[in-house]
């Protein structure tokens, strides 16, 4: 069934302002991230807090984690290719793999079993468990939920061309007070190869974005975005 988001909103069938709350988008089971998620009403509120949160964790330590360089804490069975660059502060969860030429530009926290792949760049971002950004991805000022996946060459654009504050366009506009917000990908979101997630885009749980698609605004859960004019329910 083809979905017209504006029609749905006018009928009151969905309340996007409720569906984009942190608790609606993510099931955080990462112990060292639970506090951050519980204290935010909307996920972008966590972005300015990432650096200080990591500093607190570095100070207190995380059981089973090792500080491999100043400000870089890693869990068990983490694989880091010698050509990867990790700038502090950063926390890398158990069983995560960081592949050749990956660049973590600081203020990055991952959960368990993530893949940060070839030439991917991550900056000021949270990745929950089993997130995959495996090939030539850019993820800046973003929150990626459990098992979120970004296809090769897809990016989270985090800054508008006019450099103005980012507004989240739900049923009513939400002022964020932030100039940089990338993508908010809920649990199970899947982004096709070569797609662009425009600044401040929220993608609901288990929704899929076709390859080479530019998306913006709020995408409900459990839909397939073939284009912004062609959105269908997942059967």
QUIHUGI-V168968 format. One line per field, one symbol per residue. ss: DSSP state (H for helix, E for strand, C for the rest). Layout:
ss = ???
//
This chain:
ss = CEECHHHHHHHCCCCHHHHCEHHHHCCCCCCCCHHHHHCCCEHHHHHHHHHHHHHHHHHHCCCCCEEEECCEEECCCCEECCCCEECCCEEECCCCEECCCCEECCCEEECCCCEEEECCEEECEEECCCCEEEECCEEECCEECCCCEECCCCEECCECCCCCCCEEECCCEEECCCCECCEEECCCCEECCCCEECCCEEECCCCEECCCCEECCEECCCEEEEECCEEEECC
//
